[in-house]
């Protein structure tokens, strides 16, 4: 199963609020993600930097399917207020080098 590694960055001071928001996610969002092929999504935080590992059947198909998800649109609106929009995550390409 493909695993995707992503990196995003928080705005300074948003760390605790971001973690509080992620304590639970809406059931509708999780259902939509699972239907779109997401098997797991883990986020780690180091200061302002967020590192995501996503196990998903097909990353591009999942992104396309989630575009029509009202639950995801609402979630992204909530989460985007915490993210540093000057940080360009598309410039970061995490590539798996080794696994045990």
Helices and strands as residue ranges (DSSP letters): E 3-9, H 15-21, H 27-35, E 38-46, E 49-56, H 59-66, H 70-80, G 89-91
